[in-house]
């Protein structure tokens, strides 16, 4: 299962890198030095430390656990079938053994298909929930950035495009506070 923080970092990193490249190319193309204010945000902290982020993670966790419980039930059924076959193998006819083996193979194939489908469901649910969350984060980051007079805000999370930033540029705490006011 893909971690929610990893997906958020990837989504923010791609956007942050694009913004940085556009800002740099704009400076180089104009030939003039552009003065501006830059901020950085750690999206993983926003996810982990906001009320809505915690609710999103809890929702994803519950959904994932539900799907895992269904898979575990099927695994137990397969183990039971295998144990029953092992106990009865010595008294079954060759034809009955073949039928049981074929039935077991079909159930294993069904289980594998179901497990794959459920894994895709979990990933799709993560994607949907995190994209919705990301949109809200973008709105809040925009609001805080305008209030602070920032022109560019970059992702400072692990795996993000920002390798170094002065702590004074970090607006994550302000984004978390504003986010919790907007989405209590």
Secondary structure, DSSP 8 states (H G I E B T S, - for coil): ---HHHHHHHHHHHHHHHHHHHHHHHHHHH-S-----EEEE-HHHHHHHSHHHHHHHHHHHHHHHHHHHHHHHHHHHHHHHHHHHHHHTTTS-HHHHHHHHHHHHHHHHHHHHHHHHHHHHHHHHHHHHHHHHHHHHHHHHHHHHHHHT-SEEEE-STTSS-S---GGGB-HHHHHHHHHHH--
